[in-house]
Structure formats: C-alpha cells, structure tokens
Amino acid sequence: MIYQNVKKSRILSGIAPSGDGTLHIGNYLGAVKQFKEFAKNNECFLFIADLHALTTIQDRAILQKNTETLILNELALLGDLTNITFFRQSDVPMHTELQSILNNVTPLGLLRRAHAYKDKLEKDLPEEEINLGLFNYPILMAADILLYKPNFVPVGKDQKQHVEICRDIAERFNKTFKKKVFPLPEPYIPEEVAVVMGTDGKRKMSKSLGNIISIFDEESVIRKQVMSTYTDPTRIHPTDPGHIEGNMVFSYLDFFGDKRQVDSLKEKYKKGKVSDVEVKNYLFESLMRTFKEARARYRELSANPDMVKKILKDGAQKAHEVASQTMAEVRDTTGLTNQYSFFRY
Ligand code: TYM
C-alpha cells in the first residue's frame, strides 16, 4: 500500500453532501478507510464539498440538513484528527476564485466528455436544461485539488475521470503561463475497493439506488439491510452447497469479519453446513463491532455543536493558509497582480 511506503505526502479528498448526507459502507471502504490509513503518516486535507451539492440540491433546508449530517458522519468515522485538516469547501472562498481562473484554460471538449454531464444527457435532461454548475463540476473539483498541491487524491473509481481532468487542466495552466505552478496529483484507487457493489449484487452501492448498508442508522435498519443482501440465488435450503463468488455477504465479510472465522464460514457454506441467516448475523455483528466507536462518537458530536464548529473553524483557518499561498502564486503568474495591486493574500 502506498500510504505505508510514502512518508509525509500531502493527501486531499472531498465528499459531497448529496443523497441525504449519510455515509454507507461503500463510502467508508472506497474513501474514508484509506484516508484514515493515509492520515497515520501524512499531511491530510479532507473537505465537505457543499458547493458541489448545489448542482443538484437547490433547497435551503435540505442542503443545510445534508451538510450537517455529512459533517457528523465524517467526523465520527475519522476519529483522530491529528494529521487531518477537516473543513467545508464554502468556508474557503479560494476554491471558487481558482475555479474562475481555471475556466479560462479549460476547453469545452474536456467537459463534454465528463461522465456526470454525459450521464445526465443520456438519462434525464435535454442539454438546455442542464445547469452550468454540473457542466463545470470538474473545474471546481480541479480547483479543490490544485489549491492544496496534493501528491495523492484517494477516491473511488467513479471519480477517477475527474482527477484525470484535473491533471489535464493543471498541465494546460502550467503550459499557458509557462510556469509549473501546479504539480500533477495522482489518483489513488486501490483495486479491491475501487467499486463497492451494493446489496443487490448488481450495481455500485449508492444511496439513490437503495442498495446500501448504512453506518449510523438504527440497528434495526442496518439489520434489515444486511438481511436483504444478495447471497446465492441457486441455494434454496441451508443444506444445499452454496457459492461464495458474487455472494455479497461474503464480499462484505472479507472487509469486516475476522479472517479465520470468515474462512471457516466459507468452507461450511460451500458444504451446506451453515445457513444464510447465520452468515448474515455474523456480518451484522461484525459491522456493529467495526463501527462501535464511530457510532458512539457520532452521538457525542451530535450533542456538542460547539465542538463541531470549532473543528470546522480550525480546519478552515489552516486551509485558508495553504490556499492563499497558492492563490498569491496564481495571481502573480497570470498577471492579475501588478504595480497598483493593494490586495494581497
Ligand atoms: P462523492 O461524494 O460522490 O463520493 C465520496 C467518495 O466516496 C467514493 N464512493 C465509492 N467508492 C467505492 N464504491 C462505492 N460504491 C462508492 N460510492 C462512493 C467516491 O468515489 C468518492 O471518493 N466529486 C466528488 C467530491 C469531490 C472531490 C473533490 C473528491 C469534490 N471535490 C476533490 C476528491 C477531490 C464526489 O461527488 O464524491
């Protein structure tokens, strides 16, 4: 794993408060878990991409609620923030300032190829009705990343193209202004969690598809999600030999269960010596064990809004420091700064 070999890299990632702001095990495995690993040895920046959510959520109360929920979910999962600067995108206005500048080195063709925009075109909307925020989304994401000059951007596979567009935009900026202001960030996507499949076993785990296992819901909700997880449709009775491949309960157990116990359950399952319900019960217990501390922290944070505010304030302050250094360089490189300039970051 890269995060064990590379000393003191700078790592950055973001997460959007879309859906309802709650995180599921797909987000945890695909993004948060690796981030925590990175944070043991590296300088990490993690932010809530609330400006991104505006592309789809245009309701004051919903955006507020989702953002608040996501902040609590993230903080509860992260736990120790020693090497992590945690902040909210809209608290650092340099993100939109840099986006505005990067607009000018980004060709339309690059954005037309972006998945989010292409998906919308194919599924929902005629082009005239797609808002420019969604079309521009990859430029804002490039600004999010480049402001902090990270070495690695840990994301799920669905965000890989956005990081590639970011690299493209950075190269164009450097070339246009003949100065290597932006180092090119690497996406970091471990194969085993690049796409965490949903409980239906068919599609990527996603809140909007209703195929998730939640982390902070009531136990009864999580139990229900586990019990409805896709296993082996050819197995009618617990005594029938079962298949492990494509069986989502075992896929999740590989991440959350104790290896020896999971191996033994697999052997029994293949021989028809353990029921689906027993295996699912073990998955449920393993999830509760994995997230026990985070669930307790979630309750603690929910009861302490001042503590949360302080974390965000400190995070924004640190993010400001780094982002303003980059913006000073960008203003100077582009010629926005001149002999009459009075504004200085
Ligand atoms: P978002 O909020 O959709 O997802 C957050 C992170 O979770 C990953 N993820 C998954 N990984 C594996 N399997 C899944 N089923 C799964 N579902 C979600 C996503 O890949 C992502 O890493 N545009 C970004 C947020 C963003 C950002 C950035 C990320 C804004 N600016 C700058 C990195 C750097 C987004 O909407 O992710």
Boltz pocket constraint, residues with backbone or C-beta under 6 A from the ligand:
constraints:
  - pocket:
      binder: B
      contacts: [[A, 12], [A, 13], [A, 14], [A, 15], [A, 16], [A, 17], [A, 18], [A, 26], [A, 27], [A, 29], [A, 30], [A, 31], [A, 49], [A, 52], [A, 140], [A, 141], [A, 144], [A, 145], [A, 153], [A, 154], [A, 155], [A, 156], [A, 157], [A, 158], [A, 159], [A, 162], [A, 193], [A, 194], [A, 195], [A, 196], [A, 197], [A, 204], [A, 205], [A, 206]]
      max_distance: 6.0
